[in-house]
Amino acid sequence: MRPGLCFKRGAFSRGSETPAVKASGMRKTIEELGRRLGGLEVHTEPGLRLSYNFDATGRRGEALGVVFPEEQGQLATVVREAGRLGLPLFMRGAGTGFSGGSVPVGGGLVVSTEKMRKVFSFAPEEGTVEVECGIVNNELQCFLEPRGFFFPSDPASLKVSTIGGNIAENAGGPRAFKYGVTRRHVRSLVWIAPSGEILETPMEGPAALLAGSEGTLGVIYSARLSVLPLPEAREVSLVLAGSDENAMRTASALLAGGLRPGVMEFIDSKTLGCVGEYRSVRGLDTGESCLFLEFDGPLRDVEAQSRMLDDFCRRERLFKISARGRVESDILWDLRRSISPSLARKGITKINEDVALPLGRLGDAVAFIHSAARELGLDCYIFGHCGDGNLHVNILTDRRRHEEMSRSELFVGRLFEKVAAMGGSLSGEHGIGMTKNRYLGLLFREGEIRMQQGVRSAFDPAGFINPGKYFSGICS
Ligand SMILES: Cc1cc2nc3c(=O)[nH]c(=O)nc-3n(C[C@H](O)[C@H](O)[C@H](O)COP(=O)(O)OP(=O)(O)OC[C@H]3O[C@@H](n4cnc5c(N)ncnc54)[C@H](O)[C@@H]3O)c2cc1C
């Protein structure tokens, strides 16, 4: 790891303070903030604060106060006053993040967006909708669908995660293969600079950097998003491919043969078996790896692609389940979206890493991952958006078994080293947050990290917005 780089952490990062002294200082500051916010309550009840200490990683921080602003003015006041008081501020959507992005590490104020979920306007002729940051992705989809539109960014967490969180993480998802990640669908933002200033800007210049900034540069209040007309037809298929290698070979052969699925997901045999225990669908108990595909577009194109897939599967003797109507398609989509919950149900601790590689390297990567896990005696499950090279690598373990946790950490280190050596990225979509920051040196040279720190300081010189994330782990 590259030593010596240290990100400025703001007023509460003085090394000489013990955590207790720091927390007690912050509590007083939070009381002062409460006085300055007037009508907006700062919640300090222990039961309420507890649920804001974590995100989906299970990593823990300490929410010393939680606020629920309801409109732009309140949000801007919170940011301005927290900045004046030097109080660490952590934005939180739904807390589904897989890299600890919203965890109040080191203690501070959590700003929840859950009371800001309005749809301001919908302009079908322009293909845009303007929403507040706290709206849940699926609430937006439910608003759009009866009007004949959809929002193309669809993380598998869409039933829970918020548009603000999706933008801050530049979320991907199954449909990103065809439609691209969230940033591509954001036209403009209303956002609050760390000074408290409200800015309304198109997705150019500074605002463009907010997408994927993991909540470290500024606070997103609302967004004007691009939406698309619903496709005339959609067909979902599950193709059982036998081994992992054959699944990857099949994915490449389908693309080389001219198929253009909107969704192309890989699910390894263990993961499929685990989903089969959770949801009973015929064909899931075969012990085979599979591809999950969706074609969408004009009916004639979908039918043509479907026939090509049929021919391919017949030639290669692959078993396929397909669904075209809404009800049957939903069953297959529910199955895909229940992968994470079914794994979480099976293991006490789920270590979830996501990496990205060129499609042609995925087969080798999957073989390496399974062999490294076997060597270390770990229970490993792989799935992901293979169309755009994104693999989710899950280890089911138990954080109370310390020796097994050390082996898991060793595994994660080997995984990241291998991925970096193969020209891949440490995060396909879940971000760096507080879980991967110590591996940044595998991806970037010292000078490149310093440039990124410079950008961060230009936005937030005091470093009070989401401290302890992205850069902090590389401090020596
Ligand atoms: C079951 C499951 C499936 C998932 N599938 C996918 C997937 O397919 N694709 C994918 O990309 N991710 C996926 N994720 C990860 C996660 O859902 C995404 O990162 C999502 O975008 C986080 O949204 P959230 O509202 O939960 O944000 P949070 O977890 O609350 O926050 C995430 C980050 O965004 C920041 N943030 C939140 N709101 C704002 C705001 N208004 N202004 C500035 N910063 C803000 C936070 O500070 C934090 O750094 C999955 C997670 C789960 C649990």
The ligand as an SDF file (V2000), in Angstrom:
LIG
                    3D

 53 58  0  0  0  0  0  0  0  0999 V2000
  -29.8590   -6.3400   -2.3330 C   0  0  0  0  0  0  0  0  0  0  0  0
  -28.9940   -5.2490   -2.9080 C   0  0  0  0  0  0  0  0  0  0  0  0
  -28.8160   -5.1920   -4.2840 C   0  0  0  0  0  0  0  0  0  0  0  0
  -28.0160   -4.1860   -4.8430 C   0  0  0  0  0  0  0  0  0  0  0  0
  -27.8830   -4.1240   -6.1910 N   0  0  0  0  0  0  0  0  0  0  0  0
  -27.1710   -3.1270   -6.7580 C   0  0  0  0  0  0  0  0  0  0  0  0
  -27.0670   -3.0290   -8.1810 C   0  0  0  0  0  0  0  0  0  0  0  0
  -27.6100   -3.8260   -8.9410 O   0  0  0  0  0  0  0  0  0  0  0  0
  -26.3340   -2.0030   -8.6800 N   0  0  0  0  0  0  0  0  0  0  0  0
  -25.7120   -1.0780   -7.8650 C   0  0  0  0  0  0  0  0  0  0  0  0
  -25.0620   -0.1510   -8.3750 O   0  0  0  0  0  0  0  0  0  0  0  0
  -25.7970   -1.1610   -6.5200 N   0  0  0  0  0  0  0  0  0  0  0  0
  -26.5140   -2.1420   -5.9460 C   0  0  0  0  0  0  0  0  0  0  0  0
  -26.6140   -2.2180   -4.5830 N   0  0  0  0  0  0  0  0  0  0  0  0
  -25.9290   -1.2060   -3.7380 C   0  0  0  0  0  0  0  0  0  0  0  0
  -26.8310    0.0140   -3.3870 C   0  0  0  0  0  0  0  0  0  0  0  0
  -28.1890   -0.3330   -3.4330 O   0  0  0  0  0  0  0  0  0  0  0  0
  -26.5710    1.1970   -4.3140 C   0  0  0  0  0  0  0  0  0  0  0  0
  -25.2640    1.7010   -4.1040 O   0  0  0  0  0  0  0  0  0  0  0  0
  -27.5710    2.3480   -4.1280 C   0  0  0  0  0  0  0  0  0  0  0  0
  -27.3390    3.3160   -5.1310 O   0  0  0  0  0  0  0  0  0  0  0  0
  -27.5010    3.0120   -2.7570 C   0  0  0  0  0  0  0  0  0  0  0  0
  -28.6680    3.8090   -2.5900 O   0  0  0  0  0  0  0  0  0  0  0  0
  -29.1850    4.2250   -1.1320 P   0  0  0  0  0  0  0  0  0  0  0  0
  -30.3390    5.1250   -1.3010 O   0  0  0  0  0  0  0  0  0  0  0  0
  -29.4230    3.0090   -0.3070 O   0  0  0  0  0  0  0  0  0  0  0  0
  -27.9330    5.0380   -0.6060 O   0  0  0  0  0  0  0  0  0  0  0  0
  -27.1320    4.9270    0.7730 P   0  0  0  0  0  0  0  0  0  0  0  0
  -26.6120    3.5490    0.9590 O   0  0  0  0  0  0  0  0  0  0  0  0
  -27.9340    5.5170    1.8550 O   0  0  0  0  0  0  0  0  0  0  0  0
  -25.9130    5.9090    0.4510 O   0  0  0  0  0  0  0  0  0  0  0  0
  -24.9640    5.5750   -0.5320 C   0  0  0  0  0  0  0  0  0  0  0  0
  -24.0020    6.7620   -0.7100 C   0  0  0  0  0  0  0  0  0  0  0  0
  -24.6920    7.8410   -1.2930 O   0  0  0  0  0  0  0  0  0  0  0  0
  -24.5750    9.0090   -0.4850 C   0  0  0  0  0  0  0  0  0  0  0  0
  -25.8350    9.7490   -0.6080 N   0  0  0  0  0  0  0  0  0  0  0  0
  -27.0950    9.2790   -0.4120 C   0  0  0  0  0  0  0  0  0  0  0  0
  -27.9840   10.2400   -0.6830 N   0  0  0  0  0  0  0  0  0  0  0  0
  -27.2830   11.3410   -1.0440 C   0  0  0  0  0  0  0  0  0  0  0  0
  -27.6370   12.6720   -1.4230 C   0  0  0  0  0  0  0  0  0  0  0  0
  -28.9010   13.0650   -1.4940 N   0  0  0  0  0  0  0  0  0  0  0  0
  -26.6310   13.5370   -1.7170 N   0  0  0  0  0  0  0  0  0  0  0  0
  -25.3350   13.1570   -1.6640 C   0  0  0  0  0  0  0  0  0  0  0  0
  -24.9440   11.9290   -1.3040 N   0  0  0  0  0  0  0  0  0  0  0  0
  -25.9050   11.0240   -1.0030 C   0  0  0  0  0  0  0  0  0  0  0  0
  -24.2750    8.4930    0.9030 C   0  0  0  0  0  0  0  0  0  0  0  0
  -23.5780    9.4470    1.6930 O   0  0  0  0  0  0  0  0  0  0  0  0
  -23.4280    7.2760    0.5970 C   0  0  0  0  0  0  0  0  0  0  0  0
  -22.0840    7.6570    0.4010 O   0  0  0  0  0  0  0  0  0  0  0  0
  -27.3800   -3.2330   -3.9910 C   0  0  0  0  0  0  0  0  0  0  0  0
  -27.5720   -3.2920   -2.6060 C   0  0  0  0  0  0  0  0  0  0  0  0
  -28.3680   -4.2830   -2.0600 C   0  0  0  0  0  0  0  0  0  0  0  0
  -28.5570   -4.3110   -0.5720 C   0  0  0  0  0  0  0  0  0  0  0  0
  1  2  1  0
  2  3  1  0
  2 52  2  0
  3  4  2  0
  4  5  1  0
  4 50  1  0
  5  6  2  0
  6  7  1  0
  6 13  1  0
  7  8  2  0
  7  9  1  0
  9 10  1  0
 10 11  2  0
 10 12  1  0
 12 13  2  0
 13 14  1  0
 14 15  1  0
 14 50  1  0
 15 16  1  0
 16 17  1  0
 16 18  1  0
 18 19  1  0
 18 20  1  0
 20 21  1  0
 20 22  1  0
 22 23  1  0
 23 24  1  0
 24 25  2  0
 24 26  1  0
 24 27  1  0
 27 28  1  0
 28 29  2  0
 28 30  1  0
 28 31  1  0
 31 32  1  0
 32 33  1  0
 33 34  1  0
 33 48  1  0
 34 35  1  0
 35 36  1  0
 35 46  1  0
 36 37  1  0
 36 45  1  0
 37 38  2  0
 38 39  1  0
 39 40  1  0
 39 45  2  0
 40 41  1  0
 40 42  2  0
 42 43  1  0
 43 44  2  0
 44 45  1  0
 46 47  1  0
 46 48  1  0
 48 49  1  0
 50 51  2  0
 51 52  1  0
 52 53  1  0
M  END
$$$$
